[in-house]
Amino acid sequence: MSTKFANQSQARQYNVSNAVASARIEGIVPAEQLEQSLTDYVAGKKSIAQILEETKQRYAQNLLKYCLQRIRKLLLPGPMGLEKLPLPRTSCLKKRIHCALSMQISLPLD
């Protein structure tokens, strides 16, 4: 059964509402940034492709920031220096850094 809408904005609002409801049923709460992006999508200011790209960029930036924080923590002098870290954990960290860098993102300098 198809639903008819008066305009594209109504169709987009219907689709966004269904998607967000499905996510909430699964226990997933959309972040504020995503909610704003979806509002922009309904208004026709953004496309789904733009929202996906922004989401990938945020993920990669957060992943790089996490990795950099871990590296700083590991390189600090003390009992948990890099030499005492088990090899699998450093390997995982290297994979995460490589993954984030392969997304070709620009990381803002703090």
FISENU-659326 format. One record per residue: residue number from 1; x, y, z of N, C-alpha, C, O in turn. Coordinates in pm, whole numbers. Layout:
BEGIN
PT   n    nc1    nc2    nc3   cac1   cac2   cac3    cc1    cc2    cc3    oc1    oc2    oc3
PT NUM      X      Y      Z      X      Y      Z      X      Y      Z      X      Y      Z
...
***
This chain:
BEGIN
PT   n    nc1    nc2    nc3   cac1   cac2   cac3    cc1    cc2    cc3    oc1    oc2    oc3
PT   1     85   -118      0      0      0      0     89    124      0    170    142     91
PT   2     75    208    -99    157    329   -105     80    448    -48    -43    455    -56
PT   3    156    539     10     97    659     70    125    776    -22    237    793    -70
PT   4     24    859    -47     40    977   -132     64   1099    -43      2   1114     62
PT   5    155   1184    -88    188   1305    -13    170   1427   -102    186   1419   -223
PT   6    136   1539    -39    114   1663   -113    244   1720   -169    244   1782   -276
PT   7    354   1698    -99    483   1749   -147    597   1659    -98    577   1569    -17
PT   8    715   1687   -148    832   1606   -114    869   1618     33    916   1521     93
PT   9    849   1734     92    881   1754    232    798   1661    321    849   1605    418
PT  10    670   1645    288    585   1554    366    632   1410    351    632   1334    448
PT  11    671   1372    232    721   1236    209    849   1213    288    868   1108    349
PT  12    938   1313    286   1062   1300    362   1035   1292    512   1096   1211    582
PT  13    942   1374    562    908   1372    704    853   1235    744    887   1182    850
PT  14    770   1178    660    713   1045    685    824    941    693    827    859    785
PT  15    916    944    598   1026    847    595   1120    864    714   1163    765    774
PT  16   1151    988    748   1239   1015    862   1172    968    991   1237    905   1075
PT  17   1046    998   1007    973    957   1128    974    806   1144    996    754   1253
PT  18    951    734   1034    953    587   1039   1092    535   1073   1105    442   1153
PT  19   1195    593   1013   1332    548   1039   1371    572   1185   1430    485   1249
PT  20   1339    690   1237   1373    723   1376   1293    634   1472   1347    588   1573
PT  21   1166    609   1440   1085    521   1525   1143    379   1526   1150    317   1632
PT  22   1184    330   1412   1244    196   1405   1372    190   1488   1396     93   1560
PT  23   1453    295   1479   1577    299   1556   1547    299   1706   1611    228   1783
PT  24   1448    379   1746   1414    387   1889   1360    253   1940   1388    216   2054
PT  25   1285    182   1858   1236     49   1897   1353    -44   1925   1347   -128   2015
PT  26   1460    -28   1848   1581   -109   1866   1670    -58   1979   1775   -116   2007
PT  27   1627     51   2043   1705    105   2154   1813    203   2112   1901    237   2191
PT  28   1807    250   1987   1906    344   1935   1846    485   1940   1742    511   1880
PT  29   1914    574   2009   1867    712   2018   1956    797   1928   2077    802   1948
PT  30   1897    866   1830   1979    949   1740   2045   1064   1816   1986   1124   1905
PT  31   2169   1092   1778   2242   1204   1837   2178   1336   1791   2107   1340   1691
PT  32   2204   1441   1867   2147   1572   1834   2191   1617   1694   2112   1675   1619
PT  33   2317   1590   1660   2368   1629   1528   2289   1559   1417   2256   1620   1316
PT  34   2259   1431   1438   2183   1357   1338   2041   1410   1329   1987   1425   1220
PT  35   1979   1439   1442   1844   1494   1441   1839   1626   1363   1746   1650   1286
PT  36   1941   1712   1384   1947   1838   1310   1965   1813   1161   1902   1879   1079
PT  37   2051   1717   1128   2072   1684    986   1944   1631    922   1915   1662    807
PT  38   1868   1551    997   1743   1498    943   1639   1609    926   1560   1606    832
PT  39   1640   1705   1016   1552   1822   1001   1589   1898    874   1502   1942    799
PT  40   1719   1914    849   1765   1980    727   1727   1899    603   1694   1956    499
PT  41   1731   1766    614   1691   1679    503   1543   1699    470   1506   1712    354
PT  42   1459   1700    573   1315   1719    553   1289   1853    485   1201   1864    400
PT  43   1365   1956    524   1348   2090    467   1410   2102    328   1393   2204    261
PT  44   1481   1998    284   1542   2001    152   1677   2070    148   1729   2099     40
PT  45   1736   2096    265   1866   2165    272   1983   2068    256   2093   2109    219
PT  46   1960   1939    286   2066   1839    276   2011   1714    208   1891   1685    211
PT  47   2103   1641    147   2066   1512     88   2112   1400    183   2191   1423    274
PT  48   2060   1280    159   2104   1166    239   2254   1143    220   2324   1110    315
PT  49   2303   1161     98   2446   1144     71   2529   1241    156   2634   1203    208
PT  50   2483   1364    170   2555   1462    253   2554   1420    399   2655   1433    468
PT  51   2440   1372    447   2430   1328    586   2522   1210    612   2589   1205    715
PT  52   2526   1116    519   2615   1001    534   2761   1045    537   2839    996    620
PT  53   2799   1136    449   2937   1184    445   2974   1255    575   3082   1232    630
PT  54   2885   1340    625   2910   1410    751   2925   1310    867   3010   1327    953
PT  55   2841   1207    867   2846   1106    971   2979   1030    967   3039   1004   1071
PT  56   3023    995    846   3153    926    831   3267   1016    879   3360    970    945
PT  57   3258   1144    845   3362   1238    887   3369   1248   1039   3477   1244   1098
PT  58   3251   1260   1104   3248   1268   1251   3304   1141   1313   3379   1146   1410
PT  59   3266   1026   1257   3315    898   1309   3467    891   1299   3535    855   1395
PT  60   3519    925   1183   3664    919   1162   3736   1016   1254   3839    981   1312
PT  61   3683   1138   1269   3745   1236   1357   3746   1187   1502   3846   1199   1572
PT  62   3632   1132   1546   3624   1081   1683   3718    963   1703   3778    948   1809
PT  63   3729    878   1602   3819    764   1610   3964    809   1621   4040    756   1701
PT  64   4002    907   1539   4138    960   1546   4165   1027   1681   4272   1008   1739
PT  65   4070   1104   1729   4088   1170   1859   4106   1065   1969   4191   1080   2057
PT  66   4025    959   1964   4037    851   2062   4176    788   2055   4241    767   2158
PT  67   4221    760   1934   4351    697   1916   4463    788   1966   4557    741   2031
PT  68   4453    916   1935   4556   1011   1981   4558   1021   2133   4665   1031   2194
PT  69   4440   1019   2194   4434   1022   2341   4499    897   2399   4574    906   2497
PT  70   4471    782   2339   4530    656   2387   4683    659   2371   4756    616   2460
PT  71   4730    710   2258   4874    717   2235   4939    809   2337   5043    774   2394
PT  72   4879    926   2361   4935   1018   2460   4941    952   2598   5041    964   2669
PT  73   4833    882   2633   4828    815   2763   4935    706   2771   4999    690   2875
PT  74   4954    634   2663   5052    525   2662   5196    576   2665   5285    510   2719
PT  75   5218    693   2607   5354    745   2599   5396    824   2723   5512    861   2737
PT  76   5302    849   2812   5336    917   2936   5425    827   3020   5403    706   3025
PT  77   5525    883   3085   5610    800   3170   5530    743   3286   5438    808   3337
PT  78   5563    625   3325   5494    562   3437   5477    414   3416   5530    357   3321
PT  79   5402    350   3506   5390    205   3501   5316    153   3377   5333     37   3341
PT  80   5235    235   3312   5162    188   3194   5221    247   3066   5147    294   2980
PT  81   5350    244   3053   5416    293   2933   5391    198   2817   5340     88   2835
PT  82   5427    241   2699   5404    163   2577   5472     26   2583   5419    -72   2531
PT  83   5588     20   2647   5661   -107   2651   5589   -213   2734   5613   -332   2715
PT  84   5502   -173   2824   5430   -268   2909   5293   -305   2850   5224   -390   2905
PT  85   5255   -242   2741   5124   -268   2682   5128   -398   2602   5220   -418   2523
PT  86   5031   -486   2621   5030   -610   2544   5022   -582   2395   4952   -490   2353
PT  87   5092   -660   2314   5101   -639   2170   4965   -634   2100   4946   -548   2014
PT  88   4869   -721   2133   4741   -715   2062   4672   -580   2074   4605   -536   1980
PT  89   4686   -513   2187   4621   -383   2204   4686   -277   2116   4616   -193   2059
PT  90   4819   -280   2103   4884   -183   2017   4849   -212   1872   4834   -120   1791
PT  91   4835   -339   1837   4797   -377   1701   4658   -325   1668   4634   -275   1558
PT  92   4566   -338   1762   4429   -289   1743   4429   -137   1725   4357    -83   1641
PT  93   4509    -69   1805   4519     76   1796   4573    117   1659   4523    213   1598
PT  94   4675     45   1610   4729     75   1478   4623     57   1370   4615    137   1277
PT  95   4542    -48   1381   4436    -73   1283   4333     39   1285   4287     83   1179
PT  96   4298     86   1404   4201    196   1414   4255    324   1353   4183    395   1283
PT  97   4381    353   1379   4442    473   1321   4444    462   1169   4408    556   1099
PT  98   4485    347   1118   4488    325    972   4347    342    913   4331    404    808
PT  99   4247    286    980   4108    297    933   4065    444    927   4008    488    826
PT 100   4092    519   1033   4052    660   1036   4125    739    929   4065    824    863
PT 101   4255    713    913   4332    787    812   4289    751    670   4294    836    581
PT 102   4247    628    649   4206    586    515   4077    653    470   4044    652    352
PT 103   4002    711    565   3878    781    530   3904    920    476   3810    991    440
PT 104   4029    960    470   4072   1088    415   3995   1205    478   3930   1283    409
PT 105   4005   1215    606   3936   1323    677   4036   1429    716   4157   1406    719
PT 106   3985   1547    746   4071   1653    797   4042   1667    945   3928   1696    984
PT 107   4141   1648   1026   4126   1656   1171   4162   1796   1217   4275   1840   1196
PT 108   4068   1867   1280   4100   2001   1327   4205   1994   1438   4198   1909   1526
PT 109   4300   2085   1433   4404   2089   1535   4352   2164   1657   4294   2272   1645
PT 110   4374   2105   1774   4327   2169   1899   4427   2272   1946   4406   2336   2049
***
